[in-house]
Amino acid sequence: MSIEDDVALLERVPTLRLLGATALRMLAIGSEQRNFARGEILFNEGDDADAGFIVQRGAFRVEDGGGAEVIAGPGALLGELALVVAMQRPSTATALENSSVIRVARSLFQRVLESDPAAARRLLAEAGHDGLALTAGWPTRLPDEAPTLLPALQAQLAAIGVTLSARIEPDRVRYAERVRDSDIADLCLFDSSPMSSFRVLAEKIDSRVAGAWWLGYRNADVETLLDQARTITDTPQREALYRRCYRLLQEDPPWLFLYTHRKSAAGRGALAFRDDGVLDIRAIAERKGRVLF
């Protein structure tokens, strides 16, 4: 089938139709076709889901463990929720005849929404969240860029129809305690500066550890890689596993990533610390020595 045929098929899906012609074309170009013979399994109940499927031709029987059964033909979207969240398949889909599907990866779907705020806005409205208002707990420092980040994030969310208000938290220690206790309103801002990759992944990502900064995220593939890394002492091998973890987290983000801070400094002479024990970078810049930014 041609790209135009695929776009026409995607337009038959009510949820995808909301995206508009440009976004549908991006999905059609980035997706892949898969063929299944009669009796072949598209996915099993309990499988980790990272994509949705649009039936192109043929038919699939979709049934869950409770006995519920649906026959899905051309134009049906299977695994719609998997386009937006990491989850396990709640049912099994089996081809009833020689069939084909268009596979839309969650990472592709999310990239399309990122590039087309108007499409994301239409999807939110269709889901009943038109005029969505959120409140964020917002520190005044750590990160020290927090006051600048707030209006930038508000502007980005406004582009998709979401209003963000802030609960300003001048007491940084109290703010950290609020985050630890999950008393964060709808959102919170924090900088991630752990002593090691293991610490940030274990304490903030691994649902089995459920550390103080864990906020309910679960990803079985990431946790499998973490288990492998725990058994390896070779640094390059561990680094390779952590890189695979971060790639998965890019496709299925646990947070709203704002930026990666790459500024660094080095100097000679006495170091200056603020009263709260945090290294004062500005003091280094004022001293003789070599400063790199």
N, C-alpha and C positions, 0 to 999 in steps of 0.2 A: 504494500500500500504506500501511497505517496504521503508527503508531509501534509498536504491539503486534506487528504482522506483522514489522516490521524486527527487533525484539528477539528474536522467535521464530527468525528466520533467523540472527541472530548467535549464538544459543545452540547452533546446529548446528555451529559451528566449534569444535573442541576447545580451541584456544588461548584463544579469546575467552570460552568458557564458564567458564573459571577466574576471570574477572573478577567474576562475580556479577551479580545482577539490576540493582542500582542503577547500576553502572558500564556495563552493556550499554545501559541506557536512555539514559544520557548520550551514549554513542556513537551510538545511533540518532537522537537529537535533533540532534546536531551534524554528522552525516554528510550526504552528498548522493547522490542517485540519478543515474546516467548511463545513457543508452540508446545502443545500437550496432546498426547494420544489419549484415546478413550481409556479411562481408568487411572490415568496418572494423577498424582496429587499436586495441586498448586501450592497448598500449605497445610500444615497440620495444627490442630488445636494445641496450644502451649508453645508453638514456635515463637522465637523473637521476631518481631515485625519491624521492618525498616522501609516498607514501601506499600503503596496501594496498587491495585490492578484494575484496569478497565477491560472488560470482555470485548474482544474484537470480533470473534466469530465463534460459533459453537455454543456450548452451555456447560455450567458447573453446578454441581449439587453442593450446597453449603449447609453443614449440619453441626450442631454443638452436642456436647455430652448429654444434654437434657432431652434430646430427641427432636428438637425444633429443626425444621428443614426448609430451605428456600432454594429455588432454581433460578440461577442468574444467567441471563442471556446477553446478547450484544448491547453495549451501552451501560451495563451495570458496573458500578464501582465497588470493588471488594477491598476491605481494609481501609476505609476512609479515615478512621481515627489515627491509623498508623502514619498518615501523612504529616501529622502535627506533633505526636508524642511517641516516645518509646513505650512499647507495650508488648504483651504476648498475645498471639492469635487466640480469640475466644472460640474459634470453630475450625472445622476442616473443610477444605474445598477440593472436590474431585471432578475431573472432566468426564462428562457424560457422553462425549463424542470427540472426534478430533477438533481441537479448539486452539485459539490463540488469544493472548492478552497483551496489553500495553502495560509495562511496568514503570511506575513513576516513583523514583526513590524519594524518601523524605528529605534528604539533603537537597535534591533538585527542587522540590516543591518549596522549600524554605528559601532557597536562593531566588526563586521567581518572586516570592512575596517581598523579599528584601529590596528587589530592584523595581517593584511596582507598588508603592504605598497605597494607591487608589484601590488596587485589587485586594490588598489586605483589609482595607477599610470596608469594602463591600462584604467580605467574608465575615468580619466581626458583626456587621449589621444583620446579616442573615442568621447568625448564631444568637441574635438577641442582645448583643452588646453595643448597639449603636449609642454613642454618647458615654462610653465607659469612663468612669472616673476612678483613679487610683491615688492612694496616699503612700508616700515613701518616708521612712525614717532616714534623716540625712545629717551626717556629722559635719562639723565645721572644719575638721582637720583629720589627717590620717585616713584617706589621702588628703594632702593639703590642697589638691586641685578640686576638692568637693564643691566649693562655691561656684567654680567655673563649669563643672560638669552638670550641675542641676539645670540651668537654662538650656544647655545643649540637649540633654535628654528630654526635657519637656517639649522642645521643638520637634525632636524626632518622633515622639509619641503622638504629638498633635497632628502630624502628617497622616496618621492612620486613624484619627478620630478619638484618641485617648487623652484625657486630661489628667495631668499629674500634679498633685499638690504635695508640699513637703512639710514634715514635722521636724523642724530644726532641732538638732541635739548638740548643744555646746559642750556638754559633759561627755568627753570621749570614753572615759572608763564606764560610765553608766550606759552609754550607747552600746559598747561591747557586751555588757551584761544583758541588755535587751535582746541583742541578736542571739546570744547564747540561749536565752530563754524563749526564742521564737516570738518575741513581742516586737514585731517589726512592721505592723500595719500590713500593707500589700507588698512593699518592696523595701529593701535596705541597700545601702552602699557600703562596700568594704573593699579594701585593697588586699591582695593575696601576696604575702611576702614570707612564705614558710622557710624553714631551715633546710628543707629537702623536698624533692618531688614526691617522695613517698608520703611525707606528712600531709601535703595538700590533698593528695589522692585518697589517702586512707581516712583522714579526719573529715574531709569535706565532701567526698564523692562516694565512698564505700558504704552502702546501706547496712551492711552487716556490722560495721564498726559504729555507725551512727554517732559520730563525734559531736562535740559541742557546736560546731559550725555546719553540721549536716542538716539540710532543710527538706528532706524527703525524696531526694533524687535516687533513682534506681536504674542501673544499666548492667545487665548480666554479662555482656561481652567485655565491658570495662573491668568488671570484678574478676572475670576469668584471667585477664591479662595481669591484674594485680597479684593474683595468686601465683602465677608463673614467676613474676618478678621477685616475690618473697623467697623463692627457692634458689635464686641465682645470685652469686657473689661477683660475677664478672661485670665490671662497670659498663663496658660497651653493650653487652647483651641487655642489661637492665635499662640502659638508656634507650635502646631500640624498642623495648616493650613499652616504656613510658611514652615514647613518641607515638606509638600506635594507640595508646590510651587517649592522648590529646587529640589525635585525628578523629577518633570516635566521638570525643566530646565536642569537637567542632561541628560534626554532623548532627549530634543530639545534645545541644547545649543545656547544661543544668542551670545556667544563669544567663542574664542579659549582659554580655561582655561589652564593656565600654571602650577600653583601649589597653594596650600593653605598654607599660612604662619602660623605656629603654635608656633613660638618662643615667649616667654613672659619673662618679667623681673619685679622684684620688689625690692625696696631698701629703705634705710633710709637716711635722710639728705637732703640737698638742691638739687633740680633738676636742670640740666643744659639744656639750650635751645640754638639751633643754631640761627644765625642772622635772619633766615626766620621764626622763631617761632616754629620750629619743635623740639620735645623732642629728645635730643641726648642720645641714649641708651649707647653708648660707655663711656660717662662721668659717667653714673651710675656705670658701672662695675669698674671704677677706684676708686670709693669712698668706704669707709668702710660701711659695711652693708651686706645684704643678697641678692644675685642675683641668680635667677633661670632661667635656659635655657633648 
